[in-house]
């Protein structure tokens, strides 16, 4: 051990609070440089006011917030219903490495590019309508693009891997002997899933729901491109306030409200995760 390292460890041992301050220093410096300093020179009048928070309580903005929460929750539920079977197949497959590679392969492409690809799939002359017209299922092209359905589909497509990977990590650790024991004791497939598989994989389910719900709340590219700027989410509202409207205080108030909502969601999910071992205890 070098002399400099021994001196640093001795100094930290004498002053325990110095270690915590050292860990907090990079984040504090980042906030000062990229948050506090721009606020001083960003043309914002100094002073404390709650006016912008009161403005956010307007029914128009609350409607935007409600729409965002509903769409984010719907995307999370859809990702859970689609992702759990996929994670189960990957965890029980002999070719799990290949399947995992295919699952993360879309991340090699920009999220913006993948969203643009959805436009070519959903537009009136896109692949979906072309296949339906050629098969005779429909006589006229369906209006798929610039609808809530397109926004929800884009959210599910973009965030589905974030649901699959944590669930796979939980299912991959599941001992098959537990399912065999449940089968020997007479449990049917549905009972084995409810009594054994789901409780043991619940930490992965909770983590996946958080990884989908939280970024879906702040998403604005998907609703902007696939919704045609007609279906505004809270992320679009924040973006507009910081760009075109140039109302930084109101944009900051909306961002803070969204952050508080995310904090509540994370706290609720962590409490649910911590209660599960207690429920399973004899």
ABEGO torsion letter per residue (X at the ends): XBAAAAAAAAAAAABAAAAAAAAAAAAAAAAAAAAAAAAAAAGBBBEBBAAAAAAAABAAAAAAAAAAAAAAAAAAAAAAAAAAAAAAAAAABAAAAAAAAAAAAAAABBAAAAAAAAAAAABAABAAAAAAAAAGABABBBBABGBAAAAAAAAAAAAAAAAAAAAAAAAAABBAAAAAAAAAAGBBAAAAAAAAAAAAAAAAAAAAAAAAAAAAAABAAAAAAAAGGABBBAAAAAAAAABAAGBAAAAAAAAAAAAAAAAAAAAAAAAAAAAAAAAABX
